[in-house]
Amino acid sequence: MSVSIINPKNGQAMTADGSGLRDSSGNFYPLVNGAYRFVDQNNYTENFGFQWKNFRKTQLDKFSDSTQSKDRFFAVTGWQDTELNGESLLEVGSGAGRFTQIVLDHTEAELHSVDYSDAVEANYENNGPHERLHLYQANIYELPFKEGTFDKAICFGVLQHTPDVKKSISCLIEKIASGGELIVDFYAYKGWWTKFNAKYIFRRYTRKMSQEDLLTKIKNNIGWMITITRFFSNIGLNKVVNRFIPICNIADTFPKGLSKDEIREWAILDTFDMYSPEYDQPQKLHTVEKWFLELGMQEVQAKYINFGKSSIAVVKGIKP
Ligand SMILES: C[S@@+](CC[C@H](N)C(=O)[O-])C[C@H]1O[C@@H](n2cnc3c(N)ncnc32)[C@H](O)[C@@H]1O
């Protein structure tokens, strides 16, 4: 399906002239460093722009000689690579583009990839230019596409970082065509213990810190935190003790086979990713399933997909 780009402020169709997109009233959104810019740089996702520019290559399969993003993409979507031939795919919250790479390298989809932060620049450096890649810095609540324009949409690891999760899902559904599929994955709220974690104590302060200061503090402390969490993992106390140490969960969430330096880099990235976002709202799997149904989706499936010792909450559905 061909994708119609609109001005999200007035709904007018937009045409590209090489330097940006223009509507019939003369409103103009520039193409800067590979992405159409629909929003101010100053918004609540600045931390992600900083994060993905600092760790542009860390999680991309093509730079780490790994297949973990590919494995996750096909496990979560359940799609066959050829199923996307010629289809239009919307990706919202693409970050540095780990899944953008998978779509471009392993499918023939026409990909329209959006992020609210200037991580779009990291994505472009990683994956562009590419004839099937179209990049936008835009907000999930004001996507620059006509209603019902996409065959499929994905939103991975993003919803918990948006202020109104149900509205985010509704805005995604609006952009897919009748018969189109939406797939989301997100941090799950599994019970009171989900928030019984150093992250939810310290985040109140760390999300207000300057990104540079937070990153420096993490870098200065990551060494002893890796050592001590390893010790508790080795004696079987990962789940009990390590949740009170302000570092990401290395034992359960990292891919196998990382070198010592890669473990350090992943740990700094994932810890920054825990402590810097403005919003961090894990959701119950069945709440998101219920919202899909309330928003009119059909053939809704909600499940956890396991990766090593961790699992990801996934909900998918078809627009009638
Ligand atoms: C944790 S990152 C996930 C990036 C990527 N999907 C991945 O899994 O590596 C979340 C991304 O969602 C983006 N995001 C948050 N709120 C958004 C919004 N309102 N509209 C579009 N993107 C948003 C952030 O800028 C960030 O890059």
The ligand as an SDF file (V2000), in Angstrom:
LIG
                    3D

 27 29  0  0  0  0  0  0  0  0999 V2000
   13.6670    2.1190   24.9140 C   0  0  0  0  0  0  0  0  0  0  0  0
   13.7240    2.9470   23.3800 S   0  0  0  0  0  0  0  0  0  0  0  0
   13.3900    1.5930   22.2640 C   0  0  0  0  0  0  0  0  0  0  0  0
   14.0380    1.7980   20.9180 C   0  0  0  0  0  0  0  0  0  0  0  0
   13.9320    0.5860   19.9610 C   0  0  0  0  0  0  0  0  0  0  0  0
   12.5520    0.2780   19.6270 N   0  0  0  0  0  0  0  0  0  0  0  0
   14.6350   -0.6140   20.5440 C   0  0  0  0  0  0  0  0  0  0  0  0
   13.9480   -1.5340   21.0010 O   0  0  0  0  0  0  0  0  0  0  0  0
   15.8800   -0.5950   20.5830 O   0  0  0  0  0  0  0  0  0  0  0  0
   12.1910    3.8420   23.3270 C   0  0  0  0  0  0  0  0  0  0  0  0
   12.1230    4.8130   22.1580 C   0  0  0  0  0  0  0  0  0  0  0  0
   10.7840    5.3420   22.0950 O   0  0  0  0  0  0  0  0  0  0  0  0
   10.8590    6.7040   21.7180 C   0  0  0  0  0  0  0  0  0  0  0  0
    9.6310    7.3960   22.1440 N   0  0  0  0  0  0  0  0  0  0  0  0
    9.2290    7.6750   23.4070 C   0  0  0  0  0  0  0  0  0  0  0  0
    8.0890    8.4020   23.3830 N   0  0  0  0  0  0  0  0  0  0  0  0
    7.7580    8.5710   22.0720 C   0  0  0  0  0  0  0  0  0  0  0  0
    6.7050    9.2640   21.4070 C   0  0  0  0  0  0  0  0  0  0  0  0
    5.7720    9.9550   22.0810 N   0  0  0  0  0  0  0  0  0  0  0  0
    6.6550    9.2080   20.0640 N   0  0  0  0  0  0  0  0  0  0  0  0
    7.6050    8.5240   19.3500 C   0  0  0  0  0  0  0  0  0  0  0  0
    8.6570    7.9010   19.9380 N   0  0  0  0  0  0  0  0  0  0  0  0
    8.7340    7.9230   21.2830 C   0  0  0  0  0  0  0  0  0  0  0  0
   12.1160    7.1960   22.4300 C   0  0  0  0  0  0  0  0  0  0  0  0
   12.6320    8.3810   21.8750 O   0  0  0  0  0  0  0  0  0  0  0  0
   13.0460    6.0020   22.3200 C   0  0  0  0  0  0  0  0  0  0  0  0
   13.9350    6.0930   21.2280 O   0  0  0  0  0  0  0  0  0  0  0  0
  1  2  1  0
  2  3  1  0
  2 10  1  0
  3  4  1  0
  4  5  1  0
  5  6  1  0
  5  7  1  0
  7  8  2  0
  7  9  1  0
 10 11  1  0
 11 12  1  0
 11 26  1  0
 12 13  1  0
 13 14  1  0
 13 24  1  0
 14 15  1  0
 14 23  1  0
 15 16  2  0
 16 17  1  0
 17 18  1  0
 17 23  2  0
 18 19  1  0
 18 20  2  0
 20 21  1  0
 21 22  2  0
 22 23  1  0
 24 25  1  0
 24 26  1  0
 26 27  1  0
M  CHG  2   2   1   9  -1
M  END
$$$$
